[in-house]
Amino acid sequence: MIKVNAVGDACPIPVVKTKNAVKELGGAGEVEILVDNEIAVQNIKKMAVQKGWEAFSERLSADRFRVVIKVGETSADSTSEKEEEIVCSPIKKRENKVVAISSDVMGEGNRELGEVLIKSFIFALTKQDSLPDTILFYNGGARLTCEGSPALEDLRLLESMGCEILTCGTCLDFYSLKESLAVGSVTNMYAIAEKLMGADLIIKP
Amino acid sequence: MSEQKIFCKGGGCGAKLGAGLLHRILERLPKQSFDENLLVGFDCRDDAAVYRLSEDMAVVHTLDFFPPMVENPYTFGQIAAANALSDIYAMGGEVKTALNIVCFPENSDINILGEIMRGGMEKVAESGGTLAGGHSIADSEIKYGLSVTGIVNPKKIYKNNGGRKGDLLVLTKKLGVGLICMASRVGEASEEALSEAVRSMTTLNKYAARISKEYEVHGCTDVTGFGFLGHLHEMMGGRLSCMVYGDRVPYIEEARHLAEEFLITAAGQKNRNHTGGFVRFENVDFATEEILFDPQTSGGLLIALGERDALKMTEEMKKEGIPAEIVGEITERQDIEITVKG
């Protein structure tokens, strides 16, 4: 594994350092990058998506983030851009799980109970061997990703473990929560439909 | 409540505070008593404030300053001034007076400041306005800009959200200057690209604005720190939607290459976080997305006007050497506010 310290570096330097480190790998392997801000994490991950590398990130402290890039055998050669075959190869094939949360309570009945249940459902997700790829929040579910939500800590943990957390922008607007989003990012209905259509397994608690 | 702190240094309009952050603070300020003569205030998120003095006269106020995004102090002065003056043009106004805003380290070479102010003054003169004074303070980092006062006929104000369904959108400068300036700091941009970016940033929007006045402009803003899509989002005002022709948006050629090489900026990502939820990309490659989110310093005007006017105006601007292009059209409100088609 190559380790890159990009703490104190302004963008695009963390991304450039990461790119150079992958080049240095010259094949399959891992690169670990330390940065001091979330935007740099997002920019590195954006590159990883484009290049077809796997990327994980975690927040170590208030201003320390660790990003790990995994470069596979075929994508290591930076001259050959992401090829479609890579995605289709049987080794990479695994189930794409999407959790869709449409309410801030779980199940019908007593509301107080429903709130407890959804919180513990999200906590339980963090303990699964195989994590969902994406968790979608829409309609009343949007409250769970905003300030004041009892599930924030667990959601941040899931995000740091590589789950993509997306909240419907129209819903945030509707509930006037736009400025309170505290975890993950905003998405739109096109992307939500795409995620659901592309899922091998949809979990609706 | 613990908020995430995000720092990523960069000059020019990329140094703006994030739009989301700013909005949160503005919302919590106590409401002022209503003044009917304040025609455009900060609740409109427009480019400048407009205050009516009489039936046919209003003053336009704006100020803008930021840290350097280029090495040459004289060029920086020109860019900062062109950028500050631009807000007057984006309101359909005429520049009258300007005041310098200066932050400068006491132990630095004062000649540098002289060069910055010379660049700024030249642009004020070019605008037809008069430099009338200023204010300077000692600070650890250089910052420069202007507070500008202009005039406008209250009936002819260019509101940013005045566009109508069926209007075409015209952009008067190329995008990509943010990517190029940032890449230049790490030695990755070519001399040619940087000088094209500098030429663009030092060009006043005065000339494009003057031509636009011959047409019936419905809405206008200038493209700066929030990037093309961010300012387009403000233009929609929650009331309209639009389609952007992804392959017709003008940009400085090398910006595409830089984005493909992932010389991407923090401010661009902040813009994506803020505006991305309103945008759907169809057949648009990654580099184009980055260019559309790229923060611009002293960017062009983005003008909404009827189809016939748009075609004629664009042609006339091109004759004058302005790289204007029709980049999209306004539609009635849809689920997705901005659709970019490749």
Interface residues (C-beta under 8 A of the other chain):
Chain A: A10 C11 P12 I13 V15 V16 K19 D36 N37 E38 I39 A40 Q42 N43 K46 M47 Q50 A62 D63 E147 G169 T170 K178 E179 S185 V186 T187 N188 M189 Y190 A191
Chain B: M1 S2 Q4 K5 I6 F7 C8 K9 G10 G20 H23 R24 E27 M182 A183 V186 E188 E261 F262 L263 I264 T265 A266 Q269 K270 N273 G276 G277 F278 V279 R280 F286 D335 I336
